[in-house]
Amino acid sequence: MTPQNLTGKVALVTGGSRGIGMAIAAGMVAEGMHVAITGRNDAHLLAAKHKIGDSGPGRLETIEADVRRHEDVERTIDTVVLAYGGLDVLVNNAGIGIFTHVADMTPEQWASTIDTNLTGVYNCCHLAIPQLRKRGGGYIINVSSLAGKNAFVGAAAYCASKAGLNAFSEALMLEVRQENIRVTYVMPGSVATGFSGGDEQKGADWKIGAADIGQIVLDLLHMDPRTLPSRIEVRPSRPPAK
Ligand SMILES: NC(=O)c1ccc[n+]([C@@H]2O[C@H](COP(=O)([O-])OP(=O)(O)OC[C@H]3O[C@@H](n4cnc5c(N)ncnc54)[C@H](OP(=O)(O)O)[C@@H]3O)[C@@H](O)[C@H]2O)c1
């Protein structure tokens, strides 16, 4: 991958139907990349396709698929390769947050958090790496969270899933770096999205913009292949004083 030119490169962005994933996909399409986005809800995917529309020279495919389901991810990778001829970039962005105390958290809520935020990333990496190898290398970008290093009350499952994702990303980076596959994990603080049922307008004046995470992803992809910023922390510049 040349540092400056992303035109025609192929990316899969999981959870690209809303929030950060949609902003990442929009930035890529504007750069001329061919992008596939996934999500569990077809209506969200169609709305994203409408919003991203013809925002750039790149193409956009939508695929209804749940990252928790290995067979869904298998179908996703096959669809991307059939549509675009290969895969260069995987962005593991799909994630959920269920914020409740451990004593009140159901086994289903726990499993859903770990299955989405951690096992889902394994599913995508496991199935994408052979495709990246076929291209002679590629890039995997994992959207983690500052919650993976800064624990807080009511977030045990979420914090554990993101701390696990950080460790997974570091081990994978060491595993595939000699094959020209770079791995970065990005750890944002509060981003203005509807994450976990929140109101994306609330705090939009001080939170990180989803488009800013999209910009960070593009900056990583533009980075000279000899260099790897493997862990990125990003936070609001001026959060309200507590
Ligand atoms: N917002 C923040 O403050 C913040 C901060 C740090 C990190 N993050 C991380 O950033 C990522 C994106 O969050 P966001 O704020 O953009 O949230 P969001 O607006 O809720 O978007 C989440 C996206 O993931 C998809 N998704 C959820 N579960 C999925 C599954 N099992 N399979 C496939 N797609 C799935 C959703 O689509 P469907 O619901 O239609 O499936 C949606 O497209 C997450 O990993 C989150 O942990 C967010």
The ligand as an SDF file (V2000), in Angstrom:
LIG
                    3D

 48 52  0  0  0  0  0  0  0  0999 V2000
  -19.2740    6.6110   21.3640 N   0  0  0  0  0  0  0  0  0  0  0  0
  -18.2810    6.5920   22.2300 C   0  0  0  0  0  0  0  0  0  0  0  0
  -18.2070    7.4410   23.1370 O   0  0  0  0  0  0  0  0  0  0  0  0
  -17.1940    5.5620   22.1120 C   0  0  0  0  0  0  0  0  0  0  0  0
  -16.0220    5.7650   22.8530 C   0  0  0  0  0  0  0  0  0  0  0  0
  -14.9910    4.8250   22.7620 C   0  0  0  0  0  0  0  0  0  0  0  0
  -15.1320    3.7320   21.9480 C   0  0  0  0  0  0  0  0  0  0  0  0
  -16.2840    3.5430   21.2540 N   0  0  0  0  0  0  0  0  0  0  0  0
  -16.3730    2.3380   20.4130 C   0  0  0  0  0  0  0  0  0  0  0  0
  -16.6100    2.7260   19.0820 O   0  0  0  0  0  0  0  0  0  0  0  0
  -17.3020    1.6880   18.3970 C   0  0  0  0  0  0  0  0  0  0  0  0
  -18.4930    2.2810   17.6570 C   0  0  0  0  0  0  0  0  0  0  0  0
  -19.3270    2.9120   18.6060 O   0  0  0  0  0  0  0  0  0  0  0  0
  -20.3780    4.0640   18.2270 P   0  0  0  0  0  0  0  0  0  0  0  0
  -20.2540    5.1000   19.2580 O   0  0  0  0  0  0  0  0  0  0  0  0
  -20.2660    4.4250   16.8120 O   0  0  0  0  0  0  0  0  0  0  0  0
  -21.7370    3.2550   18.5160 O   0  0  0  0  0  0  0  0  0  0  0  0
  -23.1200    3.1660   17.7040 P   0  0  0  0  0  0  0  0  0  0  0  0
  -23.4940    4.4830   17.1600 O   0  0  0  0  0  0  0  0  0  0  0  0
  -24.0480    2.4310   18.6250 O   0  0  0  0  0  0  0  0  0  0  0  0
  -22.7650    2.2150   16.4640 O   0  0  0  0  0  0  0  0  0  0  0  0
  -22.4580    0.8640   16.6660 C   0  0  0  0  0  0  0  0  0  0  0  0
  -22.4360    0.1780   15.3180 C   0  0  0  0  0  0  0  0  0  0  0  0
  -22.1330   -1.2200   15.5250 O   0  0  0  0  0  0  0  0  0  0  0  0
  -23.1640   -2.0080   14.9370 C   0  0  0  0  0  0  0  0  0  0  0  0
  -23.2480   -3.2710   15.6890 N   0  0  0  0  0  0  0  0  0  0  0  0
  -23.5260   -3.4590   16.9920 C   0  0  0  0  0  0  0  0  0  0  0  0
  -23.4920   -4.7740   17.3030 N   0  0  0  0  0  0  0  0  0  0  0  0
  -23.1530   -5.4200   16.1540 C   0  0  0  0  0  0  0  0  0  0  0  0
  -22.9590   -6.7790   15.8190 C   0  0  0  0  0  0  0  0  0  0  0  0
  -23.1040   -7.7660   16.7180 N   0  0  0  0  0  0  0  0  0  0  0  0
  -22.6230   -7.0980   14.5470 N   0  0  0  0  0  0  0  0  0  0  0  0
  -22.4700   -6.1280   13.6110 C   0  0  0  0  0  0  0  0  0  0  0  0
  -22.6460   -4.8130   13.8660 N   0  0  0  0  0  0  0  0  0  0  0  0
  -22.9950   -4.4650   15.1190 C   0  0  0  0  0  0  0  0  0  0  0  0
  -24.4040   -1.1260   14.9740 C   0  0  0  0  0  0  0  0  0  0  0  0
  -25.3800   -1.4860   14.0180 O   0  0  0  0  0  0  0  0  0  0  0  0
  -26.6920   -2.3600   14.4000 P   0  0  0  0  0  0  0  0  0  0  0  0
  -27.1200   -1.9320   15.7780 O   0  0  0  0  0  0  0  0  0  0  0  0
  -27.6770   -2.0620   13.3500 O   0  0  0  0  0  0  0  0  0  0  0  0
  -26.1970   -3.7730   14.3690 O   0  0  0  0  0  0  0  0  0  0  0  0
  -23.7930    0.2180   14.6200 C   0  0  0  0  0  0  0  0  0  0  0  0
  -23.5740    0.3080   13.2270 O   0  0  0  0  0  0  0  0  0  0  0  0
  -17.6640    0.6420   19.4470 C   0  0  0  0  0  0  0  0  0  0  0  0
  -16.7550   -0.4260   19.4000 O   0  0  0  0  0  0  0  0  0  0  0  0
  -17.5010    1.3990   20.7650 C   0  0  0  0  0  0  0  0  0  0  0  0
  -17.1820    0.5490   21.8280 O   0  0  0  0  0  0  0  0  0  0  0  0
  -17.3080    4.4250   21.3150 C   0  0  0  0  0  0  0  0  0  0  0  0
  1  2  1  0
  2  3  2  0
  2  4  1  0
  4  5  1  0
  4 48  2  0
  5  6  2  0
  6  7  1  0
  7  8  2  0
  8  9  1  0
  8 48  1  0
  9 10  1  0
  9 46  1  0
 10 11  1  0
 11 12  1  0
 11 44  1  0
 12 13  1  0
 13 14  1  0
 14 15  2  0
 14 16  1  0
 14 17  1  0
 17 18  1  0
 18 19  2  0
 18 20  1  0
 18 21  1  0
 21 22  1  0
 22 23  1  0
 23 24  1  0
 23 42  1  0
 24 25  1  0
 25 26  1  0
 25 36  1  0
 26 27  1  0
 26 35  1  0
 27 28  2  0
 28 29  1  0
 29 30  1  0
 29 35  2  0
 30 31  1  0
 30 32  2  0
 32 33  1  0
 33 34  2  0
 34 35  1  0
 36 37  1  0
 36 42  1  0
 37 38  1  0
 38 39  2  0
 38 40  1  0
 38 41  1  0
 42 43  1  0
 44 45  1  0
 44 46  1  0
 46 47  1  0
M  CHG  2   8   1  16  -1
M  END
$$$$
